[in-house]
């Protein structure tokens, strides 16, 4: 039985991506995986956004702890990524 996950890279090896020449960059595979996950995240955020369109009819809309918590968590995550990548200096 084949496993759905690729074997981990051994030290000193380089990843190869189907349809691309053998890369010389050791982070290429991780970058590709990140972009795939980012697409999944984008779809999930769009789905959540559609769900929040029902919020104006909710009696707790103005004081919603869930939306307040979520907005704060997203804001914190974005600030941390910007700081880690040095994007706050721009």
N, CA and C of each residue as an Amber inpcrd file, in Angstrom:
protein
   270
   0.8290000  -1.1770000   0.0000000   0.0000000   0.0000000   0.0000000
   0.8800000   1.2510000   0.0000000   0.5790000   2.1660000  -0.8860000
   1.3510000   3.4000000  -0.9490000   0.8110000   4.3930000   0.0670000
   1.7190000   5.1310000   0.6720000   1.3360000   6.1570000   1.6230000
   1.1020000   7.4590000   0.8690000   0.0940000   8.2510000   1.2830000
  -0.1840000   9.4970000   0.5680000   0.8490000  10.5880000   0.8020000
   1.7050000  10.4030000   1.7980000   2.6910000  11.4310000   2.1110000
   4.0390000  11.0570000   1.5180000   4.7520000  12.0360000   0.9550000
   6.0840000  11.7180000   0.4270000   7.0450000  11.3880000   1.5570000
   8.0690000  10.6230000   1.2310000   9.0880000  10.3030000   2.2240000
   9.8290000  11.5770000   2.6040000  10.2270000  11.7110000   3.8570000
  10.9850000  12.9040000   4.2440000  12.3240000  12.9360000   3.5110000
  12.7980000  14.1390000   3.2640000  14.0890000  14.2980000   2.5930000
  15.2170000  13.8560000   3.5120000  16.2000000  13.2600000   2.9330000
  17.3920000  12.8840000   3.6730000  18.3590000  14.0610000   3.6640000
  19.1940000  14.1860000   4.6930000  20.1660000  15.2770000   4.7150000
  21.0240000  15.2710000   3.4440000  21.1990000  16.4410000   2.8850000
  22.0320000  16.5760000   1.6940000  21.2980000  16.3500000   0.3820000
  19.9900000  16.0270000   0.4390000  19.2430000  15.8280000  -0.8020000
  18.4400000  17.0750000  -1.1190000  18.0190000  17.1730000  -2.3620000
  17.2060000  18.2990000  -2.8050000  15.8540000  17.7650000  -3.2530000
  14.7710000  18.5080000  -2.9840000  13.4570000  18.0540000  -3.4330000
  13.3270000  18.1760000  -4.9430000  12.4970000  17.3420000  -5.5200000
  12.1790000  17.5160000  -6.9350000  10.6790000  17.6630000  -7.0410000
  10.2510000  18.5800000  -7.8600000   8.8420000  18.8760000  -8.0390000
   8.4540000  18.4610000  -9.4450000   7.3910000  17.6410000  -9.5820000
   6.9810000  17.2100000 -10.9200000   6.7530000  18.4040000 -11.8390000
   7.2560000  18.3030000 -13.0460000   7.0790000  19.3620000 -14.0220000
   8.0920000  20.4820000 -13.9230000   9.0030000  20.3930000 -12.9890000
  10.0190000  21.4360000 -12.8350000  11.3960000  20.7850000 -12.8690000
  12.3810000  21.5140000 -13.3550000  13.7350000  20.9550000 -13.3230000
  14.1800000  20.7480000 -11.8870000  15.1750000  19.8910000 -11.6990000
  15.6780000  19.6230000 -10.3560000  16.1400000  20.9390000  -9.7290000
  15.5250000  21.3450000  -8.6270000  15.8490000  22.6570000  -8.0590000
  17.1980000  22.6790000  -7.3520000  17.7610000  23.8540000  -7.2940000
  18.9820000  24.0420000  -6.5300000  18.6810000  24.7060000  -5.1950000
  17.4560000  25.1550000  -5.0250000  17.0560000  25.8540000  -3.8050000
  16.4570000  24.8600000  -2.8090000  16.9990000  24.7880000  -1.5860000
  16.5060000  23.8140000  -0.6050000  15.1290000  24.1400000  -0.0480000
  14.6200000  25.3540000  -0.2450000  13.3090000  25.6980000   0.3080000
  12.1880000  25.6250000  -0.7170000  12.4960000  25.2530000  -1.9460000
  11.5010000  25.2720000  -3.0070000  10.2880000  24.4040000  -2.6800000
  10.4960000  23.2060000  -2.1780000   9.3900000  22.3200000  -1.8510000
   8.5280000  22.9040000  -0.7370000   9.1600000  23.4370000   0.2870000
   8.3930000  24.0440000   1.3790000   7.5960000  25.2430000   0.8950000
   8.1790000  26.0380000   0.0120000   7.4680000  27.2010000  -0.5260000
   6.2530000  26.7550000  -1.3310000   6.4040000  25.7120000  -2.1160000
   5.2890000  25.1900000  -2.9070000   4.1840000  24.6830000  -1.9860000
   4.5420000  23.9590000  -0.9420000   3.5500000  23.4530000   0.0030000
   2.8410000  24.5910000   0.7230000   3.5840000  25.6310000   1.0650000
   2.9930000  26.7930000   1.7180000   1.9640000  27.4530000   0.8110000
   2.2880000  27.5990000  -0.4650000   1.3460000  28.2180000  -1.3860000
   0.0750000  27.3870000  -1.5340000   0.2110000  26.0640000  -1.5340000
  -0.9660000  25.2010000  -1.5970000  -1.8300000  25.3720000  -0.3460000
  -1.1930000  25.4410000   0.8120000  -1.9310000  25.6440000   2.0580000
  -2.5780000  27.0320000   2.0890000  -1.9040000  28.0090000   1.5110000
  -2.4570000  29.3590000   1.4660000  -3.7440000  29.3800000   0.6450000
  -3.7900000  28.5900000  -0.4200000  -5.0190000  28.5110000  -1.2170000
  -6.1460000  27.9020000  -0.3900000  -5.8300000  26.8750000   0.3970000
  -6.8460000  26.2730000   1.2740000  -7.3300000  27.2920000   2.3010000
  -6.4150000  28.0470000   2.8620000  -6.7760000  29.0680000   3.8360000
  -7.6590000  30.1310000   3.1950000  -7.3170000  30.5330000   1.9820000
  -8.1040000  31.5450000   1.2880000  -9.5470000  31.0650000   1.0830000
  -9.7070000  29.7990000   0.7030000 -11.0580000  29.2500000   0.5230000
 -11.8090000  29.2320000   1.8530000 -11.1300000  28.8550000   2.9240000
 -11.7770000  28.8080000   4.2410000 -12.1870000  30.2050000   4.7040000
 -11.3420000  31.1860000   4.4500000 -11.6680000  32.5610000   4.8420000
 -12.8600000  33.0710000   4.0460000 -12.9110000  32.7670000   2.7570000
 -14.0680000  33.1740000   1.9520000 -15.3520000  32.5310000   2.4580000
 -15.2650000  31.2640000   2.8220000 -16.4330000  30.5670000   3.3570000
 -16.8950000  31.2150000   4.6610000 -15.9460000  31.5370000   5.5340000
 -16.2850000  32.2080000   6.7890000 -16.9070000  33.5690000   6.5120000
 -16.3640000  34.2770000   5.5480000 -16.8900000  35.6070000   5.2190000
 -18.3460000  35.5040000   4.7660000 -18.6460000  34.4820000   3.9550000
 -20.0430000  34.2820000   3.5340000 -20.9290000  33.9980000   4.7430000
 -20.4090000  33.2280000   5.6880000 -21.1790000  32.9190000   6.8990000
 -21.4420000  34.1710000   7.7290000 -20.4840000  35.0790000   7.7590000
 -20.6600000  36.2930000   8.5700000 -21.6870000  37.2390000   7.9670000
 -22.1160000  36.9780000   6.7490000 -23.1600000  37.8290000   6.1570000
 -24.4890000  37.6540000   6.8960000 -24.5920000  36.5860000   7.6770000
 -25.7940000  36.3840000   8.4940000 -25.7140000  37.1410000   9.8170000
 -24.5550000  37.6650000  10.1440000 -24.3610000  38.3300000  11.4440000
 -25.2910000  39.5270000  11.6710000 -25.5850000  40.3550000  10.6790000
 -26.4500000  41.5170000  10.9650000 -27.8180000  41.1500000  11.5390000
 -28.2860000  39.9370000  11.2970000 -29.5880000  39.5290000  11.8440000
 -29.4660000  38.8780000  13.2170000 -28.2530000  38.6780000  13.6790000
 -28.0210000  38.0400000  14.9830000 -28.2550000  39.0600000  16.1010000
 -28.9640000  38.6690000  17.1480000 -29.1970000  39.6140000  18.2480000
 -27.9120000  40.0010000  18.9940000 -26.8600000  39.2010000  18.8830000
 -25.5900000  39.5000000  19.5630000 -24.5890000  40.1910000  18.6410000
 -25.0360000  40.6660000  17.5140000 -24.1410000  41.2030000  16.4970000
 -23.1830000  42.2690000  17.0260000 -23.6940000  43.2390000  17.7340000
 -22.8470000  44.3540000  18.1760000 -21.8550000  43.9620000  19.2620000
 -22.1500000  42.9310000  20.0140000 -21.2930000  42.5270000  21.1310000
 -20.7690000  41.1080000  20.9520000 -20.6120000  40.6530000  19.7430000
 -20.2620000  39.2600000  19.4620000 -18.8350000  38.9340000  19.9160000
 -18.6790000  38.0940000  20.9320000 -17.3350000  37.7540000  21.4010000
 -16.5740000  36.8860000  20.3920000 -17.2900000  36.0850000  19.6350000
 -16.6320000  35.2130000  18.6530000 -15.9770000  36.0390000  17.5550000
 -16.7010000  36.9800000  16.9970000 -16.1310000  37.8050000  15.9230000
 -15.0130000  38.7000000  16.4510000 -15.1750000  39.2120000  17.6560000
 -14.1410000  40.0510000  18.2500000 -12.8580000  39.2340000  18.4590000
 -13.0000000  38.0060000  18.9940000 -11.8480000  37.1320000  19.2110000
 -11.1820000  36.7790000  17.8840000 -11.9790000  36.3980000  16.8860000
 -11.4330000  36.0070000  15.5920000 -10.6880000  37.1760000  14.9410000
 -11.2850000  38.3560000  14.9420000 -10.6420000  39.5230000  14.3400000
  -9.3120000  39.8290000  15.0310000  -9.2890000  39.7200000  16.3500000
  -8.0600000  39.9910000  17.0970000  -7.0000000  38.9300000  16.7960000
  -7.4100000  37.6620000  16.6960000  -6.4570000  36.5810000  16.4070000
  -5.8490000  36.7490000  15.0140000  -6.6550000  37.1010000  14.0320000
  -6.1470000  37.3080000  12.6750000  -5.1940000  38.4930000  12.6490000
  -5.5660000  39.5760000  13.2960000  -4.7120000  40.7650000  13.3400000
  -3.3650000  40.4370000  13.9800000  -3.3750000  39.6980000  15.0700000
  -2.1320000  39.3120000  15.7480000  -1.2690000  38.4380000  14.8460000
  -1.8750000  37.4660000  14.1810000  -1.1240000  36.5760000  13.2900000
  -0.4770000  37.3520000  12.1470000  -1.2090000  38.2800000  11.5600000
  -0.6560000  39.0780000  10.4550000   0.5040000  39.9410000  10.9460000
   0.3510000  40.5640000  12.1140000   1.4400000  41.3800000  12.6540000
   2.6870000  40.5470000  12.9260000   2.5030000  39.3200000  13.4640000
   3.6500000  38.4570000  13.7460000   4.3800000  38.0580000  12.4670000
   3.6370000  37.7080000  11.4310000   4.2680000  37.3330000  10.1610000
   5.0060000  38.5260000   9.5690000   4.3870000  39.6920000   9.5880000
   5.0560000  40.8990000   9.0630000   6.3450000  41.1810000   9.8260000
   6.3100000  41.0360000  11.1380000   7.4990000  41.2930000  11.9530000
   8.5910000  40.2520000  11.6650000   8.2040000  38.9720000  11.5860000
   9.1830000  37.9120000  11.3300000   9.8640000  38.0650000   9.9710000
   9.1460000  38.5260000   8.9740000   9.6950000  38.6660000   7.6210000
  10.2820000  40.0550000   7.3890000  10.2650000  40.9130000   8.4160000
  10.8600000  42.2320000   8.2710000  10.0670000  43.1580000   7.3750000
   8.7650000  42.9630000   7.2850000   7.9380000  43.7890000   6.4020000
   7.4470000  45.0570000   7.0910000   7.6330000  45.1640000   8.4000000
   7.1860000  46.3520000   9.1260000   8.1010000  47.5460000   8.8920000
   9.2590000  47.3150000   8.3440000  10.2360000  48.3920000   8.1280000
   9.9140000  49.2280000   6.9070000   8.9860000  48.7840000   6.0990000
   8.6780000  49.5100000   4.8470000   7.8880000  50.7470000   5.0970000
